[in-house]
Structure formats: structure tokens, C-alpha cells
Amino acid sequence: MLSLLFSGKSHFDNNNRNNSTSVTESENAIDESSSYELSNEDEVGLISSISPSSSLSFGENGSISISIPPENSRIGGGPTSPDISPGPAISPSQSVSPIINKQINDEKSKESDVIVSPLTKEIPSVLSVSEMKDTLIRSRVSSFSKSPHWPSKADQELLEARIQIANAPIIGNHPILHAPIYRNLSSFVRSYQIMEEMLKIYIYKDGKKPVFHKPRLKGIYASEGWFMKLLEESKQFVTNDPLQAHLFYLPFSSQLLVDYVYVPDSHSFHEINVYLKNYLDAIKGRYLFWNRTDGMDHFLVACHDWAPIETRKLMANCIRALCNSDIKEGFRLGNDVSLPETKVPSPQKPLAKIGGAPPSDRKILAFFAGKMHGYLRPILLKYWENKDPDMKIFGRLKKDSYAWHMKNSKYCICAKGYEVNSPRVVEALVNGCVPVILSDNFVPPFFEILDWESFAVFVLEKDIPNLKNILVSISESRYVEMQRRVTQVRQHFLWHSTPLKYDLFHMVLHSIWYNRVMRLSA
């Protein structure tokens, strides 16, 4: 019998896209009784395959003792170097396409520990916002979350947090948060408060730059880089003791994974899959933590269009914060997090030129401009380009003209490109323009927290011919109300070099935390 003794204490405080192409996806056994003790300061270099027959007990000093049957126990050093095999590519690809052929060879995973929600097995061709809400609610009471192979004090703390969130005191007025834009303001405030007081995250130091630990802070995929940078700098949320961690962060860039590992014109994810598999094998070989939950308490933050496919097999159990939050492409409501796509032009000035004209001075009914990516935008222009003076629908515009139209329009059309996500959603909010989501099956950011229908308009793709009628049918008073809420919710979509309370960094972190708490099986 193998016994492992962990020591640690509870932290819970009761008060507290460019060119089109087609892509396809491509030790020693221990027989005798042994004892190992790991202090909080020890580096954990241990792998153990532990079955449900293992037993666990808590000591008076906060230690955790795990007894493992010898037939289910293995121990080995695993890789000692943080350098993971980088695959065949060593320089950025000169030509990489972010477009994925939708008829991907979707091989079924052979790994038995991959969890599939019964709620996502059969999805209608188009899921309305109200149906997404219903799916989210059902996910909270479903049993698709698998129990860990052995319990931990961190799990117990999260269960206590869940109880406190469910019994949050009712909040009437809040100085900076406005109830109509949230699903449940009281629950959000209590959950956020507990997160600030308790949450600890362990960041794996494994992995080679530039794919790992090298945030890119500029461009259309900047969200993943800003989150990586700010979390790795955090003294509040990051712990060097993995035994204290409630969550484990896999710090890779989905964009740099494509730039450095994908073989141009190969039409295959094989090299990317091998690269990530090598990384995860090293993680599983050096640490216990992935094996305890099969990755359910691990998370990644990825903004590249390909990220859902890069991660849906090897990291299927993880919490995935994804910009490409397409319910039809495997995005799981209640587990995955919709990551805002923010096009940051300058890392030195992430907050440049916020705001716009007041509602009374916005004379343009609706505005869109952009490249003809995907099938939908050409249809939008076919019906509305140069067809109506109230509808300013263009192809490409110069940067200054684009910004002026956003700041002077009532409604900004956020039409999908190659994928469901678009930086126009955040651009609209930042410029005080009511977003019109024209992207079927797109799960908007922080869907588990924000009531998007209170400050945005959702139009089905099939209703493009009727777009103007839909917008003019909204009363002026309703528009003014939505526009005011746009200015109120804007604080949640801004990056700051030093994070501020309720800003974009904290909202991404909170949604990851919240989904883990709500998904945990008692």
C-alpha cells in the first residue's frame, strides 16, 4: 500500500483569420508498502495513477493522507526539465491560415476519462439566447461533472463557496454595479468577493518560449496574451504551492502555437496535437494534479480561431476560455468561458479613445464595416450596402472613418466573419454603440454572469433582409436605456496595465472560477 501525506491549510474565509485553407485533425511499479511526505515547500515531482478504491483522511494539522492500493500505484520522476519537445517547427510560419474547413475529420477520442455533457449531444441548428439560458441552467443541475479520483481541501473550500454564493445576501443598490445588466447581481457580488479572498492558482512553469510564457499583447488575439501577462504578475491569485491551488493554469498561446508549430499548407493539426500531447504527458509525469481530476480543475485561455479544435480532445475536460465560443463547435455552456476578442492596437495604450457621442447626437441608425470574411458579410452587403441612408453598411474603411462611425451610430452590427466571434462586440461597447449580434450560435462573453439582452440586440442570420425593420421597431426609450447600460457594462471589457476591480482581467478570472465552483460535484 502506498501512502502519500500532503500538508496544507484551508484558505476559505467565511467573510470572505486571413487566407482560406482546409484543415483536418489529424516507472516502476511499487509492490511494497511505502510512505512519502510532501511539505508545502517541496517541489512535487510525482506521478500516481489512483483509483476510486484509494482512501483519504485529514490530519489535525491540516495534512491529507492518501492510501493507494499497490496494484493501482506507480511512482516515477517524470521529465525533470521544463523544456517540452517543441515539435518540428522552430520559426514562425510565413503563411498561416486561420480558416478551418467545417467538415473536419472528427475522430472520437479513445480516452475514457473525457467527459461529454449530455446537454450538448443534440443541439438544434440555431440556438436562441433564451435556449442558451435554459441550457446553462440545466448544466448546473446535470451530472456531467465527474468526481475527482480523490478529494482535496481545495475542493471542500469550493463547495463551501458554492453554498455561500447560493445564499448570497440580497443587494439593493451598488455604487458601481447596476443590477439590470446581470443575471443575479447578489450572487455575482458574493462570488467575486469570495474569489478575491480565497482563489489560488498554480501556474505550471513547464513549457518553452515562445509558445509558453510569452504573452503577445497586440493584435486581434491579444486577449490571451493580456490575461497571461497579468496573471503571471499577480501576487494575489498565484501560489507557488500547488497543494493550495484551486485551479491550474496551462500558460500557452494558441496564436503562437499556430505561428511556430503548424506546418503551412499541411492541412493537418498533427504537429500541434503532438506538441500539446508532449506537454501534457510531461505535466502528468511530474505532478499529481492533472491525474486527480483528469484535468477538470485546469484551465486555458485561448483566442485563436483554431483553439477549440486544438484543445477539444487532449484538453476536453479543462475549463476553456475561448474567443471562438460557438455552441455548434463544442463550446460547453456551464463549463467553458466565452473570452472577449479585443483588438489592442498598442500595448502601451490599451484604453485609447474610449466613448462616443451621447444618444441624442447619434444620427446613424446602424453601421458595419469590415473585410468580406466568411459567408455572412457578403450577404449583409448584398442587402444593405448603398441601399438605405440610415444603414451605413460598408466593406473596408480607413481607421479614422471606422472609429467615427462607431462613435456616432446608435447600433453597431457585429457580423461574424470566418468564425462566430468578432472584435466588433467589444469595440461597440467601448464606443458607446449598442451591439447587434449577427452570428448564430455565438455565446457572448461572460454569459453566465451578464444579461446580454438588456444591452444588446440579437438578430438571426436569416433575418438580414429584415434588419432595418427590427431596429426601427425598438422604441427610442428602449434604445436610450440599452445605450446607458452599454456605458455601465463597459468597465468589464477594458484591459488595464495594472488590473482594476471588475475589469476584463478580473471578469475572465471570475468566470473561470465561477464555472469551476458551479461544476464541482458534491
PEDA-V968003 format. One record per backbone hydrogen bond with DSSP energy under -0.5 kcal/mol. CO is the residue of the C=O (numbers start at 0). NH is the residue of the N-H. If there is no record, write none. Layout:
# PEDA-V968003
((CO:NH) (CO:NH))
This chain:
# PEDA-V968003
((0:2) (0:33) (1:67) (2:35) (3:5) (3:65) (4:37) (5:63) (11:13) (15:196) (18:98) (23:25) (23:268) (26:28) (27:74) (28:30) (33:2) (35:4) (37:6) (38:41) (42:44) (47:49) (50:53) (54:66) (56:64) (58:61) (61:7) (62:58) (63:5) (63:65) (64:56) (65:3) (65:67) (66:54) (67:1) (68:71) (69:72) (72:29) (74:27) (81:83) (81:206) (101:103) (103:105) (104:106) (110:113) (116:119) (117:120) (125:127) (126:440) (127:131) (128:132) (129:133) (130:134) (131:135) (132:136) (133:137) (134:138) (135:139) (136:139) (136:140) (137:140) (137:141) (143:145) (151:155) (152:156) (153:157) (154:158) (155:159) (156:160) (157:161) (158:162) (159:163) (160:164) (161:165) (162:166) (164:167) (169:171) (176:178) (177:180) (178:181) (180:450) (183:187) (184:188) (185:189) (186:190) (187:191) (188:192) (189:193) (190:194) (191:195) (192:196) (193:197) (193:198) (194:198) (199:245) (199:246) (200:202) (200:238) (201:203) (201:248) (207:211) (210:252) (214:216) (218:221) (218:343) (220:223) (220:224) (221:225) (222:226) (223:227) (224:228) (225:229) (226:230) (227:231) (228:232) (230:233) (236:200) (239:241) (240:243) (241:244) (246:201) (247:298) (248:203) (248:250) (249:251) (250:212) (251:253) (252:256) (253:257) (254:258) (255:259) (256:260) (256:261) (258:92) (261:263) (262:265) (266:23) (268:272) (269:273) (270:274) (271:275) (272:276) (273:277) (274:278) (275:279) (276:280) (277:281) (278:282) (279:283) (280:284) (281:285) (282:286) (285:45) (287:291) (288:292) (289:292) (289:293) (289:294) (291:148) (292:295) (294:297) (296:247) (297:318) (298:249) (299:320) (301:322) (303:306) (305:308) (305:309) (306:310) (307:311) (310:314) (312:315) (314:317) (317:319) (318:299) (318:320) (319:321) (319:336) (320:301) (321:338) (322:324) (323:325) (324:326) (324:442) (325:328) (325:330) (326:329) (330:332) (331:334) (331:335) (336:321) (336:338) (337:445) (339:341) (340:342) (341:343) (342:344) (343:218) (345:348) (346:349) (348:351) (357:360) (358:361) (360:362) (363:409) (364:410) (365:391) (366:412) (367:393) (370:372) (372:376) (374:378) (375:379) (376:380) (377:381) (378:382) (379:383) (380:384) (383:386) (383:387) (387:390) (389:364) (389:365) (389:391) (390:392) (391:367) (391:393) (394:369) (397:401) (398:402) (399:403) (400:404) (401:405) (402:406) (403:407) (404:407) (405:408) (406:356) (407:363) (409:433) (410:366) (410:412) (411:413) (411:435) (412:414) (413:437) (418:416) (420:416) (421:424) (422:426) (423:427) (424:428) (425:429) (426:430) (427:432) (428:431) (429:354) (433:411) (434:436) (434:456) (435:413) (435:437) (436:438) (436:458) (437:415) (438:441) (440:326) (440:442) (441:443) (443:446) (445:448) (445:449) (448:182) (449:451) (450:453) (451:454) (451:455) (456:436) (456:458) (459:462) (460:463) (462:465) (463:466) (465:469) (466:470) (467:471) (468:472) (470:473) (472:474) (474:478) (475:479) (476:480) (477:481) (478:482) (479:483) (480:484) (481:485) (482:486) (483:487) (484:488) (485:489) (487:490) (488:491) (489:492) (490:493) (493:503) (496:498) (499:502) (502:506) (503:507) (504:508) (505:509) (506:510) (507:511) (508:512) (509:513) (510:514) (511:515) (512:516) (513:517) (514:518) (515:519))
